[in-house]
Amino acid sequence: MRPAENIEKLIKKLHYETSAETHDKVYRNVMQALDKQLKQKAGAAAPVLWRIIMKSPITKLSTAVVVIACIALVVSFTEKIVTPAYSFEQTLKAMHDLRTMYMVCKDWSDEEFEIWIKLDPNTGIPEYCRAYWPRIKVLDISRPDTSYQYNERGNLVQINSGKLYSIHVAPANIFEQLLEASRENPDSMVIFHEHDGQSNKSLIVVITRGYGQSYKVYIDPETKLPVRMKGLENKHLGAVFKDIERIEFNVDLPEDIFDFEIPEGAKIIDHDRNAKLLNDPQNGISTEGMTEQQAAETIATMYWDALINMDETTTQKVSPASPKMADGSLLTELVEVGRLYIQPGCGIGKLIPCRIRYKDGSLKEWKLIIKTRTIDGLSSCVIAGFYNSPVEIESAK
């Protein structure tokens, strides 16, 4: 029997059967049908907020059976634990009065951090954010006027005008958009019920999939509010949130929690200045006819060769914001250029590892950030800087 027919048959049986076995059957078939749809059509959806929301053109009618099965599951499972049955509209109403949020999270490198959020009272959109990573001692302050990133260990401050975190949708609208997305693109998500071992209670679960990312959101059917989120996949630049392990709503925040004073003696990086240099079409190289990897290898090789040969004109052109990342007089050769990859949390560009031999015999790996651009319809790339300090692969002889 085809998956769609099987699901339809099982939905009809839900009116007469309420056993755990029936629930398992429906869930398995829903997931199979969803996976089949995703394989047939790779994510037409586009991310909006926190890499959760999916929106895309309406898909063909045959995929509607998936969302029908999901709705049947939700109603069937929640009838016994909640009255009235759960709905997205109830969650939306419950979140309309949000003022502040506190969350314990993990980023895509599995580093734990805390974040405090103040919402704009007029729009409900996050206006101020304070995030802190205790193990690596990094602080982010995102504000509508000026934002800061502070590395305590290196006493390094990065500054940019405007918000650091681009969150353009109000949390109160998250589930409204999920509902809309489920109607327009049923194969982008699945809804079911799951027993939660942490709280020992039943939770509603929404899985969103597509466009190189996937999230699992847990919702308390009693409060109608999300309680946790788990990131399953991400292939996008600049993603911060992977797992949200705890959420508290309307917490009291100190008045000065979003203030920041630059520490004495701190090194300052002005990203507004750097942005002008990195977006100047006179800087960087053309990437017409090249793959991303080829372009990254070409510009990285140009940079290191120029640095070793003391060619300041070339280093300034290909890496305008950081033309002298190392002392060229201490280098002898570029040994190897690796594969381009996405570094979680780095939104400027992808990273390419480069192994450099020093004159003392040591071998160190630098990670250059490659920013791709399209200016006046022409593709190009530029080196935006380097990521973290170089790592020693071989010690000096």
DAWOSUL-V757157 format. One record per backbone hydrogen bond with DSSP energy under -1.0 kcal/mol. NH is the residue of the N-H (numbers start at 0). CO is the residue of the C=O. E is the energy in kcal/mol with one decimal. If there is no record, write none. Layout:
BEGIN
nh->NH co->CO e->E
nh->NH co->CO e->E
END
This chain:
BEGIN
nh->5 co->1 e->-2.6
nh->6 co->2 e->-2.6
nh->7 co->3 e->-2.3
nh->8 co->4 e->-2.3
nh->9 co->5 e->-2.2
nh->10 co->6 e->-2.5
nh->11 co->7 e->-2.0
nh->12 co->8 e->-1.7
nh->13 co->9 e->-1.0
nh->14 co->11 e->-1.2
nh->15 co->12 e->-1.8
nh->16 co->12 e->-2.6
nh->22 co->18 e->-1.8
nh->23 co->19 e->-2.4
nh->24 co->20 e->-2.2
nh->25 co->21 e->-2.5
nh->26 co->22 e->-2.6
nh->27 co->23 e->-2.6
nh->28 co->24 e->-2.3
nh->29 co->25 e->-2.7
nh->30 co->26 e->-2.5
nh->31 co->27 e->-2.2
nh->32 co->28 e->-2.6
nh->33 co->29 e->-2.7
nh->34 co->30 e->-2.7
nh->35 co->31 e->-2.2
nh->36 co->32 e->-2.3
nh->37 co->33 e->-2.4
nh->38 co->34 e->-2.1
nh->39 co->35 e->-1.9
nh->40 co->36 e->-2.2
nh->45 co->54 e->-1.5
nh->51 co->48 e->-2.3
nh->58 co->183 e->-1.6
nh->62 co->59 e->-1.8
nh->63 co->60 e->-2.1
nh->65 co->62 e->-1.6
nh->67 co->63 e->-2.1
nh->68 co->64 e->-2.1
nh->69 co->65 e->-2.0
nh->70 co->66 e->-2.5
nh->71 co->67 e->-2.2
nh->72 co->68 e->-2.1
nh->73 co->69 e->-2.4
nh->74 co->70 e->-2.5
nh->75 co->71 e->-2.5
nh->76 co->72 e->-2.8
nh->77 co->73 e->-2.4
nh->78 co->74 e->-1.4
nh->81 co->77 e->-2.7
nh->90 co->86 e->-1.4
nh->91 co->87 e->-2.5
nh->92 co->88 e->-2.2
nh->93 co->89 e->-2.2
nh->94 co->90 e->-1.3
nh->97 co->94 e->-1.6
nh->100 co->116 e->-2.1
nh->101 co->247 e->-2.4
nh->102 co->114 e->-2.4
nh->103 co->245 e->-1.8
nh->104 co->112 e->-3.2
nh->105 co->242 e->-2.6
nh->106 co->110 e->-2.2
nh->109 co->106 e->-2.1
nh->112 co->104 e->-2.3
nh->113 co->131 e->-2.1
nh->114 co->102 e->-2.2
nh->115 co->129 e->-2.5
nh->116 co->100 e->-2.8
nh->117 co->127 e->-2.5
nh->118 co->98 e->-2.6
nh->119 co->124 e->-2.7
nh->123 co->119 e->-3.2
nh->126 co->117 e->-2.7
nh->127 co->117 e->-2.0
nh->128 co->141 e->-2.3
nh->129 co->115 e->-2.2
nh->130 co->139 e->-2.4
nh->131 co->113 e->-2.3
nh->132 co->137 e->-2.8
nh->136 co->132 e->-1.2
nh->137 co->132 e->-1.4
nh->138 co->149 e->-2.5
nh->139 co->130 e->-3.0
nh->140 co->147 e->-3.0
nh->141 co->128 e->-2.8
nh->146 co->159 e->-3.0
nh->147 co->140 e->-2.5
nh->148 co->157 e->-2.0
nh->149 co->138 e->-3.2
nh->150 co->155 e->-2.8
nh->151 co->136 e->-2.2
nh->155 co->150 e->-1.8
nh->156 co->266 e->-3.2
nh->157 co->148 e->-2.9
nh->158 co->268 e->-2.7
nh->159 co->146 e->-1.7
nh->161 co->144 e->-3.0
nh->166 co->164 e->-1.2
nh->172 co->169 e->-2.3
nh->173 co->170 e->-1.3
nh->176 co->172 e->-2.3
nh->177 co->173 e->-1.9
nh->178 co->174 e->-2.3
nh->179 co->175 e->-2.0
nh->180 co->176 e->-3.0
nh->181 co->177 e->-2.4
nh->182 co->178 e->-1.4
nh->183 co->179 e->-2.4
nh->184 co->180 e->-3.2
nh->187 co->184 e->-2.2
nh->188 co->185 e->-1.1
nh->189 co->206 e->-2.0
nh->191 co->204 e->-2.3
nh->193 co->202 e->-2.4
nh->195 co->200 e->-2.9
nh->199 co->195 e->-1.6
nh->202 co->193 e->-2.7
nh->203 co->218 e->-2.6
nh->204 co->191 e->-3.1
nh->205 co->216 e->-2.5
nh->206 co->189 e->-2.9
nh->207 co->214 e->-2.3
nh->208 co->187 e->-4.0
nh->209 co->212 e->-1.3
nh->212 co->209 e->-1.1
nh->213 co->232 e->-2.1
nh->214 co->207 e->-1.9
nh->215 co->229 e->-2.5
nh->216 co->205 e->-3.2
nh->217 co->227 e->-2.4
nh->218 co->203 e->-2.9
nh->219 co->224 e->-2.5
nh->223 co->219 e->-2.2
nh->226 co->217 e->-2.5
nh->227 co->217 e->-1.2
nh->228 co->243 e->-2.4
nh->229 co->215 e->-2.8
nh->231 co->213 e->-3.1
nh->232 co->213 e->-1.6
nh->237 co->345 e->-1.1
nh->241 co->105 e->-2.5
nh->242 co->105 e->-1.6
nh->243 co->228 e->-2.5
nh->244 co->103 e->-2.3
nh->245 co->103 e->-1.4
nh->247 co->101 e->-2.8
nh->249 co->99 e->-2.9
nh->256 co->253 e->-1.5
nh->258 co->255 e->-1.7
nh->265 co->262 e->-1.6
nh->266 co->154 e->-2.2
nh->268 co->156 e->-2.7
nh->270 co->158 e->-2.7
nh->273 co->269 e->-2.0
nh->274 co->270 e->-2.3
nh->275 co->271 e->-1.4
nh->276 co->272 e->-1.5
nh->277 co->273 e->-2.8
nh->278 co->274 e->-1.7
nh->282 co->279 e->-2.0
nh->283 co->316 e->-3.0
nh->284 co->380 e->-2.3
nh->286 co->378 e->-2.0
nh->289 co->286 e->-2.3
nh->294 co->290 e->-2.6
nh->295 co->291 e->-2.5
nh->296 co->292 e->-2.6
nh->297 co->293 e->-2.3
nh->298 co->294 e->-2.5
nh->299 co->295 e->-2.2
nh->300 co->296 e->-2.2
nh->301 co->297 e->-2.2
nh->302 co->298 e->-2.1
nh->303 co->299 e->-2.4
nh->304 co->300 e->-2.3
nh->305 co->301 e->-2.1
nh->306 co->302 e->-2.5
nh->307 co->303 e->-2.4
nh->308 co->304 e->-2.0
nh->309 co->306 e->-1.0
nh->310 co->305 e->-3.3
nh->311 co->309 e->-1.3
nh->314 co->310 e->-1.9
nh->315 co->311 e->-2.2
nh->316 co->312 e->-1.4
nh->317 co->313 e->-2.6
nh->318 co->314 e->-2.0
nh->329 co->326 e->-2.1
nh->330 co->327 e->-1.2
nh->331 co->356 e->-2.9
nh->332 co->356 e->-1.4
nh->334 co->354 e->-2.6
nh->335 co->354 e->-1.4
nh->337 co->352 e->-3.1
nh->340 co->350 e->-2.4
nh->345 co->342 e->-2.3
nh->349 co->369 e->-1.4
nh->350 co->340 e->-3.0
nh->351 co->367 e->-2.2
nh->353 co->365 e->-3.4
nh->354 co->335 e->-2.8
nh->355 co->363 e->-3.1
nh->356 co->332 e->-2.8
nh->357 co->361 e->-3.0
nh->358 co->329 e->-2.7
nh->360 co->357 e->-1.9
nh->362 co->393 e->-2.2
nh->363 co->355 e->-2.4
nh->364 co->390 e->-3.1
nh->365 co->353 e->-3.1
nh->367 co->351 e->-2.1
nh->368 co->384 e->-2.8
nh->369 co->349 e->-3.4
nh->370 co->381 e->-2.9
nh->372 co->379 e->-3.2
nh->374 co->377 e->-2.5
nh->377 co->374 e->-1.8
nh->379 co->372 e->-2.3
nh->380 co->284 e->-2.1
nh->381 co->370 e->-2.1
nh->382 co->317 e->-2.8
nh->383 co->368 e->-2.9
nh->386 co->366 e->-2.8
nh->390 co->364 e->-2.2
nh->392 co->362 e->-3.3
nh->393 co->362 e->-1.9
nh->396 co->359 e->-2.0
END
